[in-house]
Amino acid sequence: MIFSYAITDPQYYGDNPHLLHVSIEKLLCKKVDFICFRDKESASYELLAQSFILTCKDKNFQKSLLHGDVQLACKLGAYGVHLSSKQFSKISNAKKQGLFCVVSTHNEEEIHQAMALGADAVTYSPIFSTPNKGIPKGLEDLKEKVAKINIKIIALGGIISDKQIAEIESTNAFAFASIRYFID
């Protein structure tokens, strides 16, 4: 069984906590296993993150992650944090705080680095073609990484169909992550 990891997109809620609440409720209806609040645009990140965490808690959803902010994830009682590929130095702090820690990676070296620093899981991307994210890694590359590296690997990038999810599941990846699959 493959786990699902939904990632939020501010184009669907803007700076409006109510629209974010509605967006999260829709994701929860799809029976996702993890949800990451990711918003690199909003001036109201902390307010929206608080609304996100409260919505998850109100719906008794435990596995909520905040993108990029270890301290805020701790303050708000998030399950974990998703760090960018430029935030490896924050892995240790996240783990000391008791957070589930996911790190974005794009090559084998980064996967090994995240694992050595104690990350619980990594996203590996892009697997399929996705706008502005470079050349896709493909399923064979993903399968190779999953087989030889002992960390939970979450396939990310261009995942928009059930067929792609079945293909990812055949690689034995821990999970798939997407924005568009859950929204479209």
For each residue, the residues with C-beta under 8 A, 3 or more apart:
1: 169
2: 165 168 169 173 174 175 176
3: 33 34 154 174 175 176
4: 30 31 32 33 34 175 176 177 182
5: 32 33 34 35 36 123 154 175 176 177 178
6: 27 30 32 34 35 36 177 178 179 182
7: 35 36 38 67 177 178 179
8: 12 13 20 23 24 27 35 36 37 38 39 52 179
9: 12 38 179 183
10: 13 14 39 40 41 42
11: 14
12: 8 9 19 23 183
13: 8 10 16 19 20 22 23 48
14: 10 11 19 42
15: 42 43 44 48
16: 13 19 20
17: 20 21 47 48 51
18: 21 22
19: 12 13 14 16 22 23
20: 8 13 16 17 23 24 48 51 52 55
21: 17 18 24 25 51 55
22: 13 18 19 25 26
23: 8 12 13 19 20 26 27
24: 8 20 21 27 28 35 52 55 56 59
25: 21 22 28 29 55 59
26: 22 23 29 30
27: 6 8 23 24 30 32 35 182
28: 24 25 31 32 35 56 59 61
29: 25 26
30: 4 6 26 27 182
31: 4 28
32: 4 5 6 27 28 35 182
33: 3 4 5 63 175
34: 3 4 5 6 63 64 65 79 175
35: 5 6 7 8 24 27 28 32 52 56 61 63 64 65
36: 5 6 7 8 64 65 66 67 82 102 177
37: 8 48 49 52 53 64 65 66 67
38: 7 8 9 67 68 82
39: 8 10 42 45 48 49 67
40: 10 67
41: 10
42: 10 14 15 39 45 48
43: 15
44: 15 47 48
45: 39 42 48 49 69
46: 49 50 72
47: 17 44 50 51
48: 13 15 17 20 37 39 42 44 45 51 52
49: 37 39 45 46 52 53 66 69 72 76
50: 46 47 53 54 76
51: 17 20 21 47 48 54 55
52: 8 20 24 35 37 48 49 55 56 64 66
53: 37 49 50 56 57 64 66 76 77 78
54: 50 51 57 58
55: 20 21 24 25 51 52 58 59
56: 24 28 35 52 53 59 61 62 64
57: 53 54 60 61 64 77
58: 54 55
59: 24 25 28 55 56
60: 57
61: 28 35 56 57 64
62: 56 79
63: 33 34 35 79 80 100
64: 34 35 36 37 52 53 56 57 61 78 79 80
65: 34 35 36 37 73 78 79 80 81 82 100 102
66: 36 37 49 52 53 69 72 73 76 78 80 81 82
67: 7 36 37 38 39 40 81 82 84
68: 38 81 82 83 84 87
69: 45 49 66 72 73 81
70: 73 74 81 83 90 93 94 97 99
71: 74 75
72: 46 49 66 69 75 76 78
73: 65 66 69 70 76 78 80 81 94 97 99
74: 70 71 77 78 97 99
75: 71 72
76: 49 50 53 66 72 73
77: 53 57 74
78: 53 64 65 66 72 73 74 81 99
79: 34 62 63 64 65 99 100
80: 63 64 65 66 73 94 99 100 101 102 120
81: 65 66 67 68 69 70 73 78 90 94 99 100 101 102
82: 36 38 65 66 67 68 102 103 104 123
83: 68 70 87 88 90 91 94 101 102 103 104 119
84: 67 68 87 103 104
85: 88 103 104 105 106 110
86:
87: 68 83 84 90 91 103
88: 83 85 91 103 110 113 114 117
89: 92
90: 70 81 83 87 93 94
91: 83 87 88 94 95 101 103 114 117 118 119
92: 89 95 96 117 118
93: 70 90 96 97
94: 70 73 80 81 83 90 91 97 99 101
95: 91 92 98 99 101 118
96: 92 93
97: 70 73 74 93 94
98: 95
99: 70 73 74 78 79 80 81 94 95
100: 63 65 79 80 81 120 121
101: 80 81 83 91 94 95 118 119 120 121
102: 36 65 80 81 82 83 119 120 121 122 123 154
103: 82 83 84 85 87 88 91 110 114 119 121 122 123
104: 82 83 84 85 122 123 125 156
105: 85 110 111 114 122 123 124 125
106: 85 110 124 125 134
107: 110 111
108: 111 112 145 149
109: 112 113
110: 85 88 103 105 106 107 113 114 122
111: 105 107 108 114 115 122 124 145 149 151 153
112: 108 109 115 116 149
113: 88 109 110 116 117
114: 88 91 103 105 110 111 117 119 122 151
115: 111 112 118 119 122 149 150 151
116: 112 113
117: 88 91 92 113 114
118: 91 92 95 101 115
119: 83 91 101 102 103 114 115 122 151
120: 80 100 101 102 151 152
121: 100 101 102 103 151 152 153 154 174 175
122: 102 103 104 105 110 111 114 115 119 151 152 153 154
123: 5 82 102 103 104 105 153 154 155 156 177
124: 105 106 111 127 137 142 145 153 154 155 156
125: 104 105 106 130 133 137 155 156 157
126: 129 130 133 134 135 136 137 156 157 158
127: 124 136 137 138 139 142 155 156 157 158 159 168
128: 136 138 157 158 159 160 164
129: 126 136 158
130: 125 126 133 136 157 158
131:
132:
133: 125 126 130 157 158
134: 106 126
135: 126
136: 126 127 128 129 130 157 158
137: 124 125 126 127 141 142 157
138: 127 128 141 142
139: 127 142 143 167 168 170 171
140: 143 144
141: 137 138 144 145
142: 124 127 137 138 139 145 146 153 155 168 171 173
143: 139 140 146 147 170 171 172
144: 140 141 147 148
145: 108 111 124 141 142 148 149 153
146: 142 143 149 153 171 172 173
147: 143 144 172
148: 144 145
149: 108 111 112 115 145 146 153
150: 115
151: 111 114 115 119 120 121 122
152: 120 121 122 174 175
153: 111 121 122 123 124 142 145 146 149 173 174
154: 3 5 102 121 122 123 124 173 174 175 176 177
155: 123 124 125 127 142 159 168 171 173 175 176 177
156: 104 123 124 125 126 127 159 176 177 178
157: 125 126 127 128 130 133 136 137
158: 126 127 128 129 130 133 136 164
159: 127 128 155 156 164 165 168 176 177 178 180 181
160: 128 164 178 180 181 184
161: 164 165 181
162: 165 166
163: 166 167
164: 128 158 159 160 161 167 168 176
165: 2 159 161 162 168 169 176 181
166: 162 163 169 170
167: 139 163 164 170 171
168: 2 127 139 142 155 159 164 165 171 173 176
169: 1 2 165 166 172 173 176
170: 139 143 166 167
171: 139 142 143 146 155 167 168
172: 143 146 147 169
173: 2 142 146 153 154 155 168 169 176
174: 2 3 121 152 153 154
175: 2 3 4 5 33 34 121 152 154 155
176: 2 3 4 5 154 155 156 159 164 165 168 169 173 181
177: 4 5 6 7 36 123 154 155 156 159
178: 5 6 7 156 159 160 181 182
179: 6 7 8 9 182 183
180: 159 160 183 184
181: 159 160 161 165 176 178 184
182: 4 6 27 30 32 178 179
183: 9 12 179 180
184: 160 180 181
